[in-house]
């Protein structure tokens, strides 16, 4: 009996072709290089602007934005579409739904397989951050926010993976206990019936707020009204 609320017809794990792995390996390499270049730029920028609070607020904003985007993407993958859709079907939708059938499968994936898809999407974001002008404060804020957002998104699935591991290293365990990243106890709420809450998987900070205001339920009602499609059908 399926107790996860998802169809069991997806197979045990998502097929991962050698061609896709090569592409995602290149994507991860490019993102790591761009992230390092941008991080250096951010450190220099903060040093130059250390007398004002805006760079530090931009760091917080980038982290919170990543938490929100992780929730939206997670909700979309869990709620809408079919696994046979082109591009997003195999790379996004099927992966999220298989995760509900075998939640610990993600712990058996290495860094490239876990983060390859998101890395490809982050390349243009990091390029924009790299070339953005820093002459005015709004440019400084944009550079920092985009860089922190991208780095946070790059490690979101690693954070998610850690929430499913039986054991993690001490620094990660400390971050989980401190509530700075997603904890196993918090993420367990998402894997409990009816599997329709706590979608944010970077820090999980926004989950109580988004669930309290019913953001995703309101979006679902709107989409159903417009398209006739039913969520999680």
LINPEKA-V244590 format. One record per residue. N is the residue number from 0. SS is DSSP state (@ for helix, = for strand, . for the rest). PSI is psi in whole degrees, -180 to 180 (none if undefined). D_CENTER is the distance of its C-alpha to the mean C-alpha in whole Angstrom. Layout:
n={N:N}
ss={SS:SS}
psi={PSI:PSI}
d_center={D_CENTER:D_CENTER}
This chain:
n={0:1:2:3:4:5:6:7:8:9:10:11:12:13:14:15:16:17:18:19:20:21:22:23:24:25:26:27:28:29:30:31:32:33:34:35:36:37:38:39:40:41:42:43:44:45:46:47:48:49:50:51:52:53:54:55:56:57:58:59:60:61:62:63:64:65:66:67:68:69:70:71:72:73:74:75:76:77:78:79:80:81:82:83:84:85:86:87:88:89:90:91:92:93:94:95:96:97:98:99:100:101:102:103:104:105:106:107:108:109:110:111:112:113:114:115:116:117:118:119:120:121:122:123:124:125:126:127:128:129:130:131:132:133:134:135:136:137:138:139:140:141:142:143:144:145:146:147:148:149:150:151:152:153:154:155:156:157:158:159:160:161:162:163:164:165:166:167:168:169:170:171:172:173:174:175:176:177:178:179:180:181:182:183:184:185:186:187:188:189:190:191:192:193:194:195:196:197:198:199:200:201:202:203:204:205:206:207:208:209:210:211:212:213:214:215:216:217:218:219:220:221:222:223:224:225:226:227:228:229:230:231:232}
ss={.:.:.:.:.:.:.:.:.:.:.:.:.:.:.:.:.:@:@:@:@:@:@:@:@:@:@:@:@:@:@:@:@:@:@:@:@:@:@:@:@:@:@:@:@:@:@:@:.:.:.:.:.:@:@:@:@:@:@:@:@:@:@:@:@:@:@:@:@:@:@:@:@:@:@:@:@:@:@:.:.:.:.:.:.:.:.:@:@:@:@:@:@:@:@:@:@:@:@:@:@:.:@:@:@:@:@:@:.:.:@:@:@:@:@:@:@:@:@:@:@:@:@:@:@:@:@:@:@:@:@:.:.:.:.:.:@:@:@:@:@:@:@:@:@:@:@:@:@:@:@:@:@:@:@:@:@:@:@:@:@:@:.:.:.:.:.:.:.:@:@:@:@:@:@:@:@:@:.:.:.:.:.:@:@:@:@:@:.:.:.:.:.:.:.:.:.:.:.:.:.:.:.:.:.:.:@:@:@:@:@:@:@:.:@:@:@:@:@:@:@:@:@:@:@:@:@:.:.:.:.:.:.}
psi={133:118:8:-5:17:149:140:11:26:-8:174:-50:153:131:133:101:158:-34:-43:-39:-41:-43:-45:-29:-43:-43:-44:-43:-45:-44:-41:-42:-48:-39:-40:-42:-43:-37:-40:-43:-39:-43:-44:-42:-45:-39:-39:-29:26:-17:-12:153:-14:-40:-39:-37:-33:-37:-48:-41:-39:-41:-43:-38:-41:-41:-43:-47:-39:-37:-43:-46:-42:-46:-45:-46:-36:-28:-34:156:179:152:-15:7:145:143:-75:-23:-51:-32:-23:-62:-51:-38:-44:-40:-35:-31:-33:-27:-34:80:-28:0:-34:-28:-13:2:142:-177:-43:-48:-33:-38:3:-46:-46:-31:-43:-37:-23:-16:-52:-33:-45:-32:-41:-44:-35:-37:-5:137:148:19:-32:158:-36:-32:-40:-47:-43:-44:-49:-47:-46:-38:-48:-42:-47:-44:-41:-42:-35:-37:3:-46:-27:-39:-44:-44:-43:-31:-13:-5:148:-36:142:164:161:-44:-41:-42:-40:-44:-38:-46:-35:-10:15:-24:169:131:156:-42:-42:-44:-25:-26:-33:-32:14:144:139:22:36:32:171:56:-27:131:14:-65:-28:5:-37:-10:-48:-41:-50:-37:-37:-40:-8:36:-50:-34:-39:-42:-39:-43:-39:-44:-40:-41:-40:-43:-19:-6:145:136:143:32:none}
d_center={30:26:25:21:22:21:23:24:25:22:23:22:20:18:21:20:22:24:23:20:19:21:20:16:18:19:16:15:18:18:15:16:20:18:16:19:21:19:19:23:23:22:24:27:26:25:29:30:29:29:32:30:27:25:23:22:21:19:17:16:15:13:11:11:10:7:7:8:7:4:7:9:7:7:11:12:11:13:16:17:19:20:19:22:21:21:18:15:17:17:14:11:14:16:13:12:15:17:14:16:19:19:16:17:17:14:16:18:16:16:14:15:14:11:9:12:11:8:11:13:11:11:15:16:14:16:19:19:19:21:24:24:27:27:31:30:28:25:25:24:21:20:20:18:16:14:15:13:10:10:10:8:5:7:8:5:6:9:9:8:11:13:13:15:17:21:21:19:21:23:20:17:19:20:17:16:20:20:17:15:12:11:15:16:18:16:13:17:17:15:17:20:22:21:18:17:15:13:10:8:6:6:10:11:13:13:13:17:18:16:18:21:21:20:18:16:20:21:19:20:24:24:22:25:28:27:26:28:25:24:21:20:23}
